[in-house]
Structure formats: structure tokens, C-alpha cells
Amino acid sequence: MSYQIRLMGDPVLRQMAAEITDIDGRLVRTVEDMIPAMREAQGIGLAAPQVGIQKRLFVYDIGEGVQTLINPVIEESDGEWEFDEGCLSVPGLSFEIVRPKQIHVTGRDLDGNEVSFEADELLSRLIQHELDHLDGVLLVDHLDKKQRKWALKQWREIVGEKANRPASSGLDFSQP
């Protein structure tokens, strides 16, 4: 089973995800089902809340194979990097967002092992972006008031256009 990605406007995207206390077969199946959803959407990362699961985990693949990070925490950050960032829950829009360039992150892998590593540039940005989802924060929350107003107007236009497309388009914008 592949999950459907929730879109901006869905209240689940604004909720804080719960810590994971037990890594079991059910969680492994959840992760296995998230991977095709991420790939079908041509994303490089997907947080559990984006598929309606309020757990602190995400999957990602920046070309080195799929990885899972459970209960991630950014311990340190340094530098600054501006980059055009998009989101699977806000398809069709991207924005220049400034985030720390390097981070040190800790968490657990799918086997329950502690992980601790440094991430730079794209991986750093991806982790910060997915961690935002775990905290109920969306990409548009990083915009100033004027940019956010413009983004929300653009989003309404995109959603309106998608809603008027035939069902065979393969896109489902039924989530508000």
C-alpha cells in the first residue's frame, strides 16, 4: 500500500508528531509504504505527517539509497544557505529559503540504533525541512508576510486549477 500525500490545508500537517517509543514490524511496514509515495511524487524526503501519520519519522533519498530517521533532533547548526526549496505537500510552488548550512543531527535508524552525524547543504536542508513537518511547520511559514500572502494566493489558484482537471490527470487535490 502506498500512501497519499496530504496537501497544505489538511489539519494533520499542522499537528506536532508524537515521539516513537517502539520500533516494531508495524513501523517498518509504515516506512516501507512511505517510500513508494515519496518516489511516485518524485521527492527526496517524506515525513510521516505528510501521509497522515503523527509519528516523528521521515524517509529520504538523496542518491545514496533510502534512509529513515526516527525521533530526529538537531543538536547544533552553523552557517547560512539560501536555496530554492519545494515541498510535496505544496506542489507547484517553491521559495528561496535561508536555513543553516550545516547541522549535527541525532536520532535512531529503523533498526533502533542511535545515529549521530553531520549534514551539509542539501542533506542539512532536507533534514530541517522534514523536521519542520514533524513540528507542524510548513514551507510557507518561513516566508515574510508579503511573500506568504502571495504564496497563499498562488496556492489557491493551483488548487483551483487541479480541482477542475479530469480525474484521469493522476493528480488528486481533493484534500483542502
RAKAMO-V50681 format. One record per residue. N is the residue number from 1. SS is DSSP state (a for helix, b for strand, c for the rest). PSI is psi in radians with two decimals (* if undefined). NEAR is the number of other C-alpha atoms within 8 Angstrom. Layout:
# RAKAMO-V50681
n/ss/psi/near
N/SS/PSI/NEAR
N/SS/PSI/NEAR
This chain:
# RAKAMO-V50681
n/ss/psi/near
1/c/2.25/3
2/c/2.43/8
3/c/2.73/9
4/c/2.34/6
5/c/2.25/10
6/c/2.54/11
7/c/2.75/13
8/c/2.33/9
9/c/-0.39/7
10/c/2.16/10
11/a/-0.43/6
12/a/-0.47/10
13/a/-0.20/16
14/a/0.09/11
15/c/2.60/10
16/c/2.26/8
17/c/2.61/12
18/b/2.54/7
19/c/2.56/7
20/c/2.17/10
21/c/-0.30/4
22/c/2.05/4
23/c/1.82/11
24/c/-3.06/6
25/a/-0.61/6
26/a/-0.72/7
27/a/-0.70/8
28/a/-0.75/10
29/a/-0.68/8
30/a/-0.85/8
31/a/-0.78/10
32/a/-0.57/8
33/a/-0.40/11
34/a/-0.54/14
35/a/-0.85/11
36/a/-0.60/10
37/a/-0.76/12
38/a/-0.79/12
39/a/-0.75/9
40/a/-0.60/7
41/c/-0.02/7
42/c/0.70/6
43/c/2.93/9
44/c/-0.07/10
45/b/2.64/11
46/b/2.13/13
47/b/2.57/14
48/a/-0.74/14
49/a/-0.44/13
50/a/-0.26/14
51/a/0.34/11
52/c/0.26/10
53/c/2.03/8
54/c/1.09/12
55/b/2.60/11
56/c/1.38/14
57/b/2.73/13
58/b/2.77/12
59/b/2.68/14
60/b/2.76/10
61/c/1.92/10
62/c/0.49/8
63/c/0.05/4
64/c/0.34/5
65/c/2.72/6
66/c/2.34/9
67/b/2.73/8
68/b/2.39/11
69/b/2.14/12
70/b/2.37/12
71/b/0.91/10
72/b/2.55/12
73/b/2.27/7
74/b/2.02/9
75/b/-0.63/8
76/b/2.70/7
77/b/2.74/10
78/b/2.64/8
79/c/-3.02/7
80/c/2.40/9
81/b/2.14/9
82/b/2.35/8
83/b/2.58/8
84/b/1.97/8
85/b/2.35/8
86/b/3.14/11
87/c/2.38/9
88/a/-0.41/10
89/a/-0.08/9
90/a/1.03/10
91/c/2.51/7
92/c/-0.15/6
93/c/2.54/10
94/b/2.73/8
95/b/2.58/8
96/b/2.01/8
97/b/2.37/10
98/b/2.22/8
99/b/2.87/9
100/c/2.47/12
101/c/-0.70/13
102/b/2.54/13
103/b/2.76/14
104/b/2.14/12
105/b/2.53/13
106/b/2.82/12
107/b/-2.66/12
108/b/2.66/13
109/c/-3.10/12
110/c/-0.28/10
111/c/-0.03/6
112/c/0.04/7
113/c/2.48/7
114/b/2.43/8
115/b/2.57/8
116/b/2.08/8
117/b/2.84/7
118/b/2.46/8
119/b/2.50/10
120/b/2.62/10
121/a/-1.96/9
122/a/-0.81/6
123/a/-0.70/9
124/a/-0.82/13
125/a/-0.79/12
126/a/-0.82/10
127/a/-0.77/8
128/a/-0.70/9
129/a/-0.84/9
130/a/-0.63/12
131/a/-0.64/10
132/a/-0.79/10
133/a/-0.65/14
134/a/-0.39/17
135/c/0.11/10
136/c/0.39/12
137/c/2.36/10
138/c/2.84/11
139/a/-0.72/9
140/a/-0.31/7
141/a/-0.25/8
142/a/0.00/7
143/c/2.68/10
144/c/3.01/7
145/a/-0.78/6
146/a/-0.80/7
147/a/-0.71/8
148/a/-0.74/11
149/a/-0.79/8
150/a/-0.77/8
151/a/-0.75/10
152/a/-0.61/8
153/a/-0.80/8
154/a/-0.72/9
155/a/-0.77/10
156/a/-0.67/8
157/a/-0.75/8
158/a/-0.83/9
159/a/-0.72/9
160/a/-0.74/8
161/a/-0.78/8
162/a/-0.65/10
163/a/-0.44/9
164/c/-0.06/6
165/c/2.68/7
166/c/2.66/5
167/a/-0.45/7
168/a/-0.06/5
169/a/-0.28/6
170/c/-0.08/5
171/c/2.37/7
172/c/1.86/8
173/c/0.57/9
174/c/-0.39/5
175/c/2.33/8
176/c/*/7
